[in-house]
Amino acid sequence: MANGFLVLLFIFSTFSTNIHACNQPERSSLQTFALTLSASTPLNWTSGDCCLWEGITCNPGGSVTHLSLPSKGLKLKGGNFPSSSLENLTHLTHLNLSHNSLYGLIEPSSGFFLSLSHLEVLDLSYNLLSGELPLSLPFRYIRVVDLSNNRIKGTIQSSFLQRAWNLSSLNVSNNHLTGQIPSSLCLHSSSVRLLDFSFNEFSGIFPPGLLNCSKLEVLRAGFNDLSGPLPSDIYHVPTLQEISLPSNNLFGPISNSIVNLTNLRVLELYFNKLTGLLPLNVGKLTILTHLVLHSNNLQGSLPPSLMNCTTLIELNLGYNQLGGDISKLNFSRLTQLSKLDLVDNHFTGTLPISLYSCKSLGAIRLSENDIEGEIKPEILSLKSLSFLSLTQYRLTNITGAMQILMSSKSLTVLILSHNFIGEEMPDGDGLMIDSAFQNLRALGLPDCQLTGQIPLWLSKLKKLEGLDLASNRITGRIPSWLGALPNLFVIRLTNNSLSGGFPKELCNLQALVSPQKAATQTVHGSLELPIYTQRTNASVTELQYKYLSSFPRAIYIRNNSLSGRIPNEIGQLQLLQELDLSLNNLLGGIPNQISNLTNLERLDLSRNQLSGKIPASLSSLHFLSSFTVAYNNLQGQIPSSTQLQGFSATAFEGNPGLCGAPLPNNCQQMNISGINNRTEDVHNGIELPWLHISVALGFITGFWGVCGPLVLSRSWRCAYFQFLYKIKDKFKKW
């Protein structure tokens, strides 16, 4: 029996080995496929049995069913996507090559699409693939198609899904697809759960046919050019959990029928043109977590039922026409609320006391409303609060506000512009300076008309990255200790009354000097809410920043009373991207060392008293997109054959001594005209005083050269008169 058992064991082991050995044609196809690729880490494809290779799975018959190599750093050695080498894998059910660097064309009519008839999952997302989609997906078993984050273009034909009878997920986001989103999305498959068309160039109205999507859970088509009202049948898909259609041209109201979507968790319709009121019974969406409708034209007051959405995490209704007394709203039931953004509406009243019950609040922005009052100590009960923006809030008592907020250990962004009008900047008396703002990264107090000087307590903010004190009435010198703040890389002191020189210590800012310091700033996470900025001298509208590290590294000290020279040490700020020292009283030459600022994109030195020539070395600033030295006392030729000549003449106007392109006066004409002017000056008598002076000086020199020795030396006088007597005797003899 023992021998019989061993025989059976041998037969079984042999049989099990044979049934897992891969087919030779498929092994050859995989080897051909591998030859077209290079990987950051070489693939472990060396054994004789391809079923044992990395990323390969076979069925009992030895046919390859799974080819899964995501995030392997795969690149093509050349040519198009090697689809032909995969055509022999006819039993393949899962193909995942996502998150690599594969590029090249996908041929819609290639055998790749025709031969893989058993394919269920196709994931080629996050590559560099181009080409167009086929007229239809030939994979009748296909369940998941993810071609997102590539470079695919063209249109999606209405026949694209007609054979995808088992499709549950289609993601073509982040490509270059155009035309209309195909109609009858779920006509051929009632199993569709996810549709993602976002970040493309689709246009037209959103097609009808969603009624057939009886199992649809996620619908995304944001960041396209869709127009028209929200599709009416969207309100009749009760399985919907997410509707994300931001940044389109959708208009019209949000129907009250949306309350039928009781499974809805995410509603994102921001950056559209929606109008009307918020649905009165929106509180029936009891499991809603994200209501993001900012940047529309919604009107009216917030319905009280909104406070029944007790699972809300984010409520963003900013940039609308909403109003009403905000202090009457009871936020106490929104215990999970993390983000509240009602910026730029018409709300009135004061900050609701009930808001302090939302212990999870990490971000509050109630800026640009008609709200007033003072910051209360109760705000410190919000232990997670990291982002606070109360711009144009009509706040008073800046000293009290700073005294309270300094104790907030979690606060990283504080923006209180257009408040405390005319008050004095707190100098530190009565403030807990040593423990002030332990984690503050951005402080904005612009447009407050604050008086006083830049306070010393700011020197304690060692994590500060951005400081904005623009458009106040701050006096005194720029303190040298600003240069010792280790993380500071944005300074806005524009439109104040600062005097003195540009401190050399400011040229030691580590975040502008050291690439290593700048690199460490990128590890910070995203802001709780984006910061919107607007450049005052550009035609672009508001810019949105989700990371502080994305802000341009900049120093703005425009329109003050700075004097003295620009220090040569400014060349140390090699990471600086924008420098604006215009409208001051700076003098001397433009330092050659500015040419070391090779990352500089904007340089404004206009309306000062700078003199000398424009350094030719500025031609090394290859990233300059904005430049002006207008209205100074600069002279000489504008450096030729440089990008400086690509700027308009207005960048150099107001400097009579400058010449050369792009100014209309060339330097040769200026030299000729200078000679002619001097000639005319002689004829007009302008140089006659100099002639008289030179004659007089010559007479005096000659007189004293001859007569001086006679006056001063007796021996010279005797010799001189003896010489005259001898001459006289000679004349008598003649």
Stockholm file with secondary structure:
# STOCKHOLM 1.0

chainA/1-734         MANGFLVLLFIFSTFSTNIHACNQPERSSLQTFALTLSASTPLNWTSGDCCLWEGITCNPGGSVTHLSLPSKGLKLKGGNFPSSSLENLTHLTHLNLSHNSLYGLIEPSSGFFLSLSHLEVLDLSYNLLSGELPLSLPFRYIRVVDLSNNRIKGTIQSSFLQRAWNLSSLNVSNNHLTGQIPSSLCLHSSSVRLLDFSFNEFSGIFPPGLLNCSKLEVLRAGFNDLSGPLPSDIYHVPTLQEISLPSNNLFGPISNSIVNLTNLRVLELYFNKLTGLLPLNVGKLTILTHLVLHSNNLQGSLPPSLMNCTTLIELNLGYNQLGGDISKLNFSRLTQLSKLDLVDNHFTGTLPISLYSCKSLGAIRLSENDIEGEIKPEILSLKSLSFLSLTQYRLTNITGAMQILMSSKSLTVLILSHNFIGEEMPDGDGLMIDSAFQNLRALGLPDCQLTGQIPLWLSKLKKLEGLDLASNRITGRIPSWLGALPNLFVIRLTNNSLSGGFPKELCNLQALVSPQKAATQTVHGSLELPIYTQRTNASVTELQYKYLSSFPRAIYIRNNSLSGRIPNEIGQLQLLQELDLSLNNLLGGIPNQISNLTNLERLDLSRNQLSGKIPASLSSLHFLSSFTVAYNNLQGQIPSSTQLQGFSATAFEGNPGLCGAPLPNNCQQMNISGINNRTEDVHNGIELPWLHISVALGFITGFWGVCGPLVLSRSWRCAYFQFLYKIKDKFKKW
#=GR chainA/1-734 SS CHHHHHHHHHHHHHHHHHHHSCCHHHHHHHHHHHHTEECSSCCCCCSSCGGGSTTEEECTTSCEEEEECTTSCCEESSSSCCGGGGTTCTTCCEEECCSSBCEEEECTTSHHHHHCTTCCEEECCSSEEEEBCCSSCCCTTCCEEECCSSCCEEECCTTTTTTCTTCCEEECCSSEEESCCCSCTTSSCTTCCEEECCSSCCEEECCSCGGGCTTCCEEECCSSEEEESCCGGGGGCTTCCEEECCSSEEEECCCGGGGGCTTCCEEECCSSEEEEECCTTGGGCTTCCEEECCSSEEEEECCGGGGGCTTCSEEECCSSEEEEEGGGCCCTTCTTCCEEECCSSEEEECCCGGGGGCTTCCEEECCSSEECBCCCGGGGGCTTCCEEECTTCCBCCHHHHHHHHTTCSSCCEEECCSCSTTCBCCCSTTSCGGGTTTTCCEEECCSSCCBSCCCGGGGGCTTCCEEECCSSCCCSBCCGGGGGCTTCCEEECCSSCCBSCCCGGGGGCHHHHCHHHHHHHTTSCCCSSCEEECCTTSSCCCEEESCGGGSCCEEECCSSCCEEECCGGGGGCTTCCEEECCSSEEEECCCGGGGGCTTCCEEECCSSEEEECCCGGGGGCTTCSEEECCSSEEEEECCSSSGGGGSCGGGTTTCTEEESTTSSSCHHHHHHHHHHHHHHHHHTTTTHHHHHHHHHHHHHHHHHHHHHHHHHCHHHHHHHHHHHHHHHHHHHHC
#=GC SS_cons         CHHHHHHHHHHHHHHHHHHHSCCHHHHHHHHHHHHTEECSSCCCCCSSCGGGSTTEEECTTSCEEEEECTTSCCEESSSSCCGGGGTTCTTCCEEECCSSBCEEEECTTSHHHHHCTTCCEEECCSSEEEEBCCSSCCCTTCCEEECCSSCCEEECCTTTTTTCTTCCEEECCSSEEESCCCSCTTSSCTTCCEEECCSSCCEEECCSCGGGCTTCCEEECCSSEEEESCCGGGGGCTTCCEEECCSSEEEECCCGGGGGCTTCCEEECCSSEEEEECCTTGGGCTTCCEEECCSSEEEEECCGGGGGCTTCSEEECCSSEEEEEGGGCCCTTCTTCCEEECCSSEEEECCCGGGGGCTTCCEEECCSSEECBCCCGGGGGCTTCCEEECTTCCBCCHHHHHHHHTTCSSCCEEECCSCSTTCBCCCSTTSCGGGTTTTCCEEECCSSCCBSCCCGGGGGCTTCCEEECCSSCCCSBCCGGGGGCTTCCEEECCSSCCBSCCCGGGGGCHHHHCHHHHHHHTTSCCCSSCEEECCTTSSCCCEEESCGGGSCCEEECCSSCCEEECCGGGGGCTTCCEEECCSSEEEECCCGGGGGCTTCCEEECCSSEEEECCCGGGGGCTTCSEEECCSSEEEEECCSSSGGGGSCGGGTTTCTEEESTTSSSCHHHHHHHHHHHHHHHHHTTTTHHHHHHHHHHHHHHHHHHHHHHHHHCHHHHHHHHHHHHHHHHHHHHC
//
